[in-house]
Amino acid sequence: MVFFSKINEGWKTFKDSIIFIFKKPVFLIPIFFSWIVVITIVLYNRYYFPELQNFWVIILYVYFILAIMSFSIIFANTVMLELIQQIETGKKTSLSKALRETLGLNLIKIIPIAFIWALVWLFIVILRALTSKARRERVQPSVRDAARTLSGMNTPFSLSEFGLSMMEKAIRMTVFMALPAVAWENQGPFSAFKKSFQILKKHPVQFLTSYSLTFAAGVIMALPLVPIYILDEMGVVLSSSIWVVIIIYVGIVWTLEVYLEQMSVGILYLWHMKWLRKGGQGELSSVKKPDLFDEIYELT
């Protein structure tokens, strides 16, 4: 019964995250701009990856682009967390103020987090390259190929690829769990990671529930792409406008998925803080889950 109670708590956290975005769509703006950065890097290197001969130079180059993508995502999520802090401290929601806070006090702290995440991400990329049977070939830019690349249609399914994707997601959400410590408690990067691991250890079921639900949400949102993939594999020629719509849709799905991941672990972090203020004893469910609109908490 305790196990199912914890799952229900995770479900409520996930559900509240979805409801919240309809009330505050401004939260998606920073993540959407992060997506622009990510797809620019992905597509540029898809078509114009430099002809590097030295193995370590290639590794360094890949690490560099991963660090840029990591930073863009972390920066966007930190801005979103600053917006949450404004709500939780009873202040008016201001995107410009959240940007200033992130560029000011938080910037020097999130850069090391981005570098650490990029290093782990690089390890996964190397594993993916070693386990993939597909050979990398130079391709010509096209709307169709861009849409297939961004949607994952160009990546053959395999158990190893699925496992690496799941690992990638777990690491990403662990990184996201560290960001509230920076945005809300002004902690340094290493203290933030320590806090993230403490919460994971203390509330594993709630975290795994958030992980599973956000994964399921991603799968459901990707289902409309299945008919497109089947038609394309059958050789049916689709117009460029359809592929443009696919790119836009993939951007929406990516933005929502990152939002749900960060919001789920952010609410869990907020819940953990409230639980600690109540003594940090017993189950997390013994403390009422924070509501981003009905209650105000002191975060710093």
N, C-alpha and C positions, 0 to 999 in steps of 0.2 A: 504493500500500500504506500509506503514511504517513497519507493522508486517511482510509482505512477504519479504521486503527488508532485515530485520534482519535475517530471516530464510536463505535467500540466502547468507548472510555474514557467517553464521554458516556453511553452506554447503561448501563454498569456503575454510574455515579453515580446515574442515575435509578432503576435497579433497587434499589440499596442504600437509596435514600430510601423506597421503598415497603416494603421489608422492615423498615426501622427503625421505622416507625409502628406496626407490630404489636407491637413490643417495648416501645415507649414511647408509648402512646396519649395520655398526658398532654400531649404536644406540641400536640395539636389543640385543647385547651381555650381558650387565648387567642385563637386564630383564630376559633373558633366564636362567642365573645362579640363579636369584631369584626364578624362577619356580622350579629349582632343589631343592632348600631349601624347598619351599612350599610343593611339592609333597612328599618329604622325611618325613616331619612332618605329613602330612595327612595320608599317607599310614602306617607309623609306628604306629600312634594312631588308625588307622582302625583295625590293627591286634594285637597290643600289648598295648592297653590302660591299664594303671595300675588299679588294683582292689582296688580302693579307697572307703572307707566307709563313711568318713565324708564329708558332703555336701560342706562345705566351703573350704576344701582341694581340692575337685574336681574343684570348681570354680576358685581357685587360680591356679591350674595346667592348666586349660583351658586358663585362662588369660595369663599365662606364654608362652604357645605355640603360642597363637594369637599374642603376643607381638613380638616374634621372626619372625613370618611370616610378620607382619606389618613392622618391621624394615628392613627385607630383600627387600621388595618391595619399600619402601621409599628410602632406600640406592641406589638401582638400578636406580630409577627414578631421584634421585638427581645427580647421575653420568651422566645420559643422559642430564639433564639440564645444567650441567657444560660443556658438549660438545657443546650444543647450544650456551652458552656464548662465547666459543672459536670462533665459527663461527661469532657471532654477533659483536665481537670486533676485527675481522679481523685476528685472530690468526690461526695457523695450528691446525687441529684437532688431539688431542692426548688423547687416552683412559687412558694411565698411569697417565698423568697430571690430568685428571678429577678424577681419583681414589684418587690421593694424596690430591686434594682439598676437596673431600668429607670426607676423613679420617681425614683431618686436621681441617679446619675452620668450616665445616658444621656438623661434627659428633655430637658435644655436643648439637647442635640445633635440629637435626632430631630425636634424642632419645626421648625427651618429646613428639614430634608429634606422634611417633610410639606408645608410651604408651597411649596417649589420643585416638588414633584411635583404639587400641586394646580394650580399655574400652568400646567404643561404639559398636565395633564388638562383644564383649562378650554379650552385651545386646541383640543383634540380634540373637546370637547363643542360648541364653536362651529362647527367644521368639520362635525360630524355634523348640526347643525341646518341649516346652509347646504346640505348635499347631500341631506337627507331631503325626500321629497315629501309625507310624511304631515303633516297639520295637527294641532297639539296641541289637544285638546278636553277640557273638564272631564268627568270620568267619576265615577260613583258607586262608592264602595268596595264590594267584594265579594270573597269568597274566590277565585272564579274569576279575576277580573281581577288580583288580587294574585299568584296563581300564574302567570298568563300573563306578567305584567310581570317578575317575578323570574326566570322561566325564559327570557325573551327571545322568547316566542311573539308578543308584541305588536309586535316589531320586524321589519318586512319585510326579507327578504334582498335585498341588492344588492352589487355589486362594491365600491362606495365604502364601504358599511358594513363589509364583510368586511376591506377594507384598513385602515380606521380601527381595527377591533378588533385586527388583527394588530400595528399600530403601538402601540396602547395596551398590549398584552401585552409588547412589546419594551421599552417605556419602564418598565413596572412591574418587569420582571425586572432592568433596569439599576439601578433604585432599590433593589431587594432586594439586589443585589450590593454596594451601598455600606454596608448595615447591619452586616455583620460587622466592618468597620473601626471602627465605633462601639462595638459590643458587646464585641469581642475585643481591640482594640488601643487603645481609648480615644481615637480620633481625632475631630477635629471634623467638621462636616458637609461642608465643602468639600474637606478632605483625603480624606474617605470617598468622595466622588464621583470625585475624581481617581484613587483606588485602583481604583474600579470600572471606569473607562474604561481604565486600564492593563491590567487583567486581560482585559477584552473584546478589547483590541488584541493582547494576547500569546497568548490562547487562544480565538480566534474560533470555531473548529470545535466545540470542547467546549461553548461557550456556545450555539451554534446547534443543536447536538444536544439539549441540555437544553431549549431553546426548542421544538424540534419535537416532542420526546417528551412534554413536558407539554401541548402543544397537542393531540396525538393522544390522550392520556389524557383530556383534557377532552371531546373529541368522543365517545370511547367511552362515557364515563360519562353523556353526554347522550342517547345513543341510546334508552334506555327511554322518553324523553319524546316521541319521534317518534309512536308510535301514539296517544298522548293528544292530540297536536296535530292529527293527521289526523281522529280521531273528533270533536274539538271543531269543526274547520272544516267537517265534514260536517253539523253541526247536532245531533249526538248530545248529549243532556243528561246530564252527569256529575254525580254527587252531590257535595255539599260536602266529604264525608269524603275523596273521591278527590283533590280540589284541595288539601286540607290535607296529604295524604300527598305530593303534588307539591311543596308548599312545603318540607316537611321534607327531601325528597330533594334539592331544589335547594340547600338549606343544606349538606347533606353534600357534594355535588359541589363547591360553591364553597369550602368549608373545605379539602377535599382538594387542590383545584387550587392554592390559595394556598400550602398547605403544601408541595406538590411543587415549585412554583416557587422558594420560598425555600430549601428544603432542597437542591435541585439546585445553585443558585448558591452556597449556603453551603458545601457540600462542595467545589465547585470553588475557592472562596476558600481553604478550608483546605488543599486540595491545592497551590494556588499558593504559600501560605506555606511549606509543606514543601519545595517545589521551590526557593524562594529560599534556604532554609537549606542546601540542598545545592549552592548555587553559582549557581542561576538560569541554567544553561546547558543547551542541548539541548532535546529534546522533554519535555513534561510527563510522558509515559509512562515516561521514564527514572527517575522517582521513584515509589515505590509509593504508590498511592492511599490516603489515610487511611481507617481503619476506626474507626467511632465506638465500637466495643466492644473491639476487640483491642489498640488502641494508645492511649497517652496522650501528648499534646503540650503544650508550654508555649505558651499563646496570648498571654500578655501579658508 
